[in-house]
Amino acid sequence: MQLTYKIAAKLFLSLILLNQALQASPNIKVLLGEFDPTKKQIFNIQSEKEFLLKTPKTKQFLLRSNKLQILLKNNVLYGRGKKGPLKKINYQEIEIKPIATHKNSKTILINKKPYHGTLSLKFCPKTEKLLLINTLNLEDYVYAVLLAESYQTWPHEMQKIQAIVSRTYAVHQMTTSRRSSNKPYNIKCNNFHQRYTGKHNYHHLRRAVDETKNLILTHDGNVVLAMFDACCGGSIPANMTGIDFSKAPYLARTTPCHFCKNYALYNWKRTFSEKQFISKLLAYSPLKNKFRSTRKLKTISITERDKAGVVHNIELTFAPASTIEICGSDFWRSLNSDVRSQNFSIKHENNFIIIEGKGFGHQIGFCQRGARELVRRGWPLKKILAFYYPETKISQLKVVKNANV
Ligand SMILES: [Zn+2]
């Protein structure tokens, strides 16, 4: 009788554990920074109580200090606790876990900025850089991303939509980074992927994440590349050229979004003096060599544009007789802080360059300002997501084919 009870109790416990494992979110590895190992760099790391440290060749060990200083100097890492001399770390990688008295106070601070999860420092032989990576629970990551990619004053429904979009984008990165590269991280913490600035305490954003827990967008059972930007400017993504929509048909939206038209950057205009304009192009390193033998700017014209309005090529002529071709994406990147999208026109008048454009961002996928307006008009969450990502559906992370994360 007692034995049967024990077996039943064991079975019950394993069922609970299995259920927890299914519900648990995976961890995501976020690249916080890349550092030149020949240059001096100090990382001041802090936890509430102590740290657990691990290197590839040592077992996890306890550091009885809530402060840890790591110094990078001449390709070598050195470390010390609260007191004592700096000691050489004889490994290419170190993992740092914070220990706290309560799980809610489990925060790791690096140079006074708080983060969820753990940190690791790792030398990357391919790039010859030292990488600083933050590993954390996917749901905590989405919660942190909401503050950086959304506005905390936006309505709750908008936060839920952004949570689904950002989670989907992250899961897509987690799956593709594993398949196509051997990078020790899944996602960058900036606009290259999506912005992540660490832990915060906006509890209403946590509610939006909890209410959409594990929900992602899928197309034909696969996780969607959920691209998003601030304002589409009315561009129709299906009319863009140079994008292989066969891999992501849900990004080829054919219906225009003009719901963002009241946003300040739906239409924008910037004026540069010739000198300002050329110096901005020159400051962008891929263009630097093109400008070797230039003198006075004569003309500037757009020589290739697609049906969506996206500029693909620009021609500049200079006195006495030289011509420079610049591809649209390089032109946009070089003027990125002023030119808000690749959808623009250019005028050259009285020694000034006047650029007028539409939208803010790459203009593909989810348009945040348009969605914000649709929430105001009372569109339900599902309908808004289906508008920006046609033929996708909302799925649970665990049932997705390629979400083996
Ligand atoms: Zn829009």
Boltz pocket constraint, residues with backbone or C-beta under 6 A from the ligand:
constraints:
  - pocket:
      binder: B
      contacts: [[A, 231], [A, 232], [A, 233], [A, 234], [A, 257], [A, 258], [A, 259], [A, 260], [A, 367], [A, 369], [A, 370]]
      max_distance: 6.0
